[in-house]
Amino acid sequence: MTENKQSALAAYRYPIILIVFVLIGAVLGIILGDKASFLFPIGQIWLNLLFVLLVPLIFFSISSSISNIANTRKVGKLLGLTILIFIVTAAVAGIYMFIVTGIIVPKDNFLRKTNHYD
């Protein structure tokens, strides 16, 4: 039983580390308030690196899965399913955005107050 727990912790080690550091950042932001703005460039670098990593990772994972399919009929089905999932995900994100911005109205000068490094 302990071996299964250790393997589960080893499998989820990096997501757990990520969640812990997100929580630490949230606590620092709550405690320090505006004094935590010196950490803003580090967060921006992290997000930029994450975005730079995700696009090629998704592209090459889809490309390699398509190239490993021997039956060409399955390729068309997989491409159609991929495009359908993309469209559905974009639609859900758009609907969610309209609901949230309908409930929480963004202020006009929000970006001017939070964008310290432009």
C-alpha positions as CSV (number, residue, x, y, z in Angstrom):
1,M,0.0,0.0,0.0
2,T,2.8,2.4,0.8
3,E,4.5,1.6,-2.5
4,N,1.4,2.7,-4.3
5,K,1.3,5.9,-2.4
6,Q,4.9,6.6,-3.1
7,S,4.4,5.9,-6.8
8,A,1.4,8.2,-6.9
9,L,3.3,11.0,-5.2
10,A,6.2,10.5,-7.6
11,A,3.8,10.6,-10.6
12,Y,2.2,13.9,-9.4
13,R,5.3,15.5,-7.9
14,Y,5.6,18.4,-10.4
15,P,1.9,19.3,-10.4
16,I,2.0,19.3,-6.6
17,I,5.0,21.6,-6.6
18,L,3.3,23.9,-9.1
19,I,0.2,24.1,-7.0
20,V,2.2,24.7,-3.8
21,F,4.1,27.6,-5.4
22,V,0.9,29.1,-6.8
23,L,-0.5,29.0,-3.3
24,I,2.7,30.6,-1.9
25,G,2.4,33.4,-4.5
26,A,-1.3,34.0,-3.6
27,V,-0.4,34.2,0.1
28,L,2.5,36.6,-0.6
29,G,0.2,38.7,-2.7
30,I,-2.4,38.9,0.0
31,I,0.1,39.6,2.8
32,L,2.4,42.0,1.0
33,G,-0.2,43.7,-1.2
34,D,1.4,46.3,-3.5
35,K,4.8,45.5,-2.0
36,A,4.8,42.2,-3.9
37,S,5.0,44.0,-7.2
38,F,8.7,43.4,-7.4
39,L,7.8,39.7,-8.2
40,F,5.8,40.7,-11.3
41,P,8.7,40.3,-13.8
42,I,9.4,36.8,-12.5
43,G,5.7,35.9,-13.0
44,Q,5.7,37.3,-16.5
45,I,8.8,35.4,-17.4
46,W,7.2,32.2,-16.0
47,L,4.0,32.7,-18.0
48,N,5.9,33.5,-21.2
49,L,8.0,30.4,-20.9
50,L,4.9,28.4,-20.2
51,F,3.2,29.7,-23.3
52,V,6.3,29.1,-25.4
53,L,6.4,25.5,-24.2
54,L,2.8,24.6,-24.6
55,V,2.2,25.4,-28.3
56,P,5.0,23.2,-29.6
57,L,4.3,20.5,-27.1
58,I,0.7,20.2,-28.2
59,F,1.6,20.5,-31.9
60,F,4.2,17.7,-31.8
61,S,2.1,15.4,-29.6
62,I,-0.7,15.6,-32.1
63,S,1.7,15.3,-35.1
64,S,3.4,12.3,-33.6
65,S,0.1,10.6,-32.8
66,I,-1.1,11.1,-36.4
67,S,2.2,9.9,-37.9
68,N,2.0,6.7,-35.8
69,I,-1.4,5.7,-37.2
70,A,-1.2,3.0,-39.8
71,N,-4.7,3.2,-41.1
72,T,-5.3,6.4,-43.1
73,R,-9.1,6.4,-42.4
74,K,-8.4,6.9,-38.7
75,V,-6.3,10.0,-39.5
76,G,-9.3,11.8,-40.9
77,K,-11.4,10.8,-38.0
78,L,-8.7,11.9,-35.5
79,L,-8.3,15.3,-37.2
80,G,-12.0,15.9,-37.2
81,L,-12.2,15.0,-33.5
82,T,-9.3,17.3,-32.8
83,I,-10.9,20.2,-34.6
84,L,-14.2,19.5,-32.9
85,I,-12.6,19.5,-29.4
86,F,-10.8,22.7,-30.3
87,I,-14.1,24.4,-31.3
88,V,-16.0,23.1,-28.3
89,T,-13.3,24.3,-25.9
90,A,-13.2,27.7,-27.5
91,A,-17.0,28.0,-27.3
92,V,-17.0,27.0,-23.7
93,A,-14.3,29.5,-22.9
94,G,-16.2,32.2,-24.7
95,I,-19.4,31.5,-23.0
96,Y,-17.7,31.4,-19.6
97,M,-16.0,34.8,-20.4
98,F,-19.4,36.4,-21.2
99,I,-20.9,35.0,-18.0
100,V,-18.1,36.1,-15.8
101,T,-17.8,39.6,-17.3
102,G,-21.6,40.0,-17.0
103,I,-21.4,39.2,-13.3
104,I,-18.1,41.0,-12.6
105,V,-17.9,44.2,-14.7
106,P,-14.3,45.1,-15.5
107,K,-13.4,48.7,-14.5
108,D,-12.1,51.1,-17.1
109,N,-8.8,51.8,-15.5
110,F,-8.0,48.3,-14.2
111,L,-5.2,47.8,-16.7
112,R,-3.7,51.2,-16.0
113,K,-3.5,50.4,-12.3
114,T,-2.1,46.8,-12.6
115,N,0.3,47.2,-15.6
116,H,3.3,48.6,-13.7
117,Y,6.0,47.7,-16.3
118,D,4.8,49.1,-19.6
